[in-house]
């Protein structure tokens, strides 16, 4: 009985240690696991997130309307980052540029972009359908396509 109590107290101590999952977001994914798309898209998203931190957020529909402007493709990553909290319903997690681990939100965006670039409609529907509300899917996919 004493051995069980010691083991239970040891597990309690392990659980109380600070971990990414304990702080409210799942643990990260190594950037090397994201493949070629991660190496190309992730630095652009992280830099856009860094720039957008001190700027005002925009709605998804404002960002979608901005895409028709000339030169809009250069600001597509920044518009996507500014609207991501509206799309997923909570504040997204972006790590600093050069970090060797990608957050769940970063990995999700990279996978969405990779599946859209590959033309894998079924996988993209699964990825987007689980996190993005139906009325926001089309403007989100348009922003994603413009990356």
C-alpha positions, 0 to 999 in steps of 0.5 A: 500500500505504501508503494502505491502511495509513493507512486501516486505522490510521484505522479502528482509532482510530475503533473504539477511541473510546468509543461506546454500542455499544462499552460493551455496549449499542446506541446510543439512539433519539431520544425523538421517534421513539417517538411519542405512546406514548413521550411518555406512557409513557417518563417514567413508566418512567424515574421508576420506574427512578429510584425502584427503583434503591435498592430491592430487586428482586422476581421476576416472579411476586411482581410478578404476585401484587401486581397483584391488590392494591387500588391496584396499578396505581399501582405497576405501572411500578415492579414492571415495572422491578424485574423487567425484568432477570429478563425480558430476562436482563440488567440493563436500561438506563434513562436519566435522566428528561428525556434526549432519547435512549431506550435500546434497552430503553426503546424496546422497552418503549414499543413493546411497550406501544404494540402491546399498546394498539393490539391488534396481537397479531402485532407484540407476539408478535414483540417479546416472543417474541425477548426473553422466555422462554416461561414469563415471557411471560404475567406480563410481559404482565400487568404491561405491560397494567397500565401 
